[in-house]
Amino acid sequence: MTITSATFVKSINGTDKILYDGKFQIAFVGRSNVGKSSLINSLVHQKKLARSSKAPGKTKYLDFFLIDNKFYFVDFPGYGFAHRSAEQREHFRKLMMWYFEYSEVKRRMVVHIVDSVVGIMEFDTQMIEYLSKLGIDFVIVANKIDKLNHEQRIKNIEAIQKSCIDHQVIPYSAVTNEGRAALLIVIEKSL
């Protein structure tokens, strides 16, 4: 799969006609500071399409990017960010639940991004259980593998795969693009 165009369309904070225009949606979810925006930028070969920052919590809405005029990448706010107010965290939780359970978007898959350096955390486990319970198709991407040496990488990826035994895990680096081709194959098969 080759991506030839990617453009930001809009940010939404609730129901919107973009949800129902019939285009397939690929939702990117993960903890704050796991590299969701950087991973999207890596997939489309653009440095600044999705807003990324060293400070966690940059994404506050569902950001829609039109890919090749055919389908959307949807960048979700990160979960588990402790420096947000309880009200903000609850809003993001409800926004995510609304999208997955009540928005009636049927043509979608999820790219669940975890940090390969720290491994699967409680919030990640909860997300895996939540998506599984809803029967939503998803793949797990272990991002930031460029930060690990060879031994750490083998150990950490094995531990992540062991925690996610029923799901494919793709080691990924938004810095070097390692794993990009594998993830694009999974995305293409889901379309």
Steps between C-alpha positions, in 0.01 A plus 500: 500500500629843406355816653514785250298770677401588855318813612355622826121528468364602840493445874175390659382483858179304448264400225582630152405409143860391430429189707232386261641579156572131434880520501694240698655634823824392665505621860837550673477455878754474779629659816611862496855543374506158331561661160163478325545820301862418412392156381230651276757744359735207435230304315421789265862624464415847630669656800222736611167354386395384847592728789772348709675641802752402765235593757221240525137590446523704178203327331172608660242399239452230239724623217403371154753467217386402150736242349515467120144642485379151604513453879577681825766479764341614828740621770351460849599687817741297709365323803660481844650851506520589870551876451155550351216594730262226609234675290718488186591135555131411542411696185761311295381167644141581404606620154681171439209292631256700288705444183545126554159415646244755385617690191377227264829508308524145370779507242805537720799340663725610784876540518574466872842649567702396804843615614757226438734656757259478796288211371132430558360708785165473679332756272622302196362176640167670564490628140579153361223347713258778401560466124484120525171514691349723231628272223690782328781397264835631625874458470755583770800709401800505736643846425841651586705185432782730386555584869584139588822306449480156339462302823244740650303494181472120490407485870245786485329388178471143636342635820254716304408208273452278806261758648308518170503134406196511272605812310766588248777726633702708252832645626520858369723805492355833389861620482643236264168382344576141600169315510333747263463252213358232733243740645397625155437139394267450798320827423462411132351161585241665725376748239 
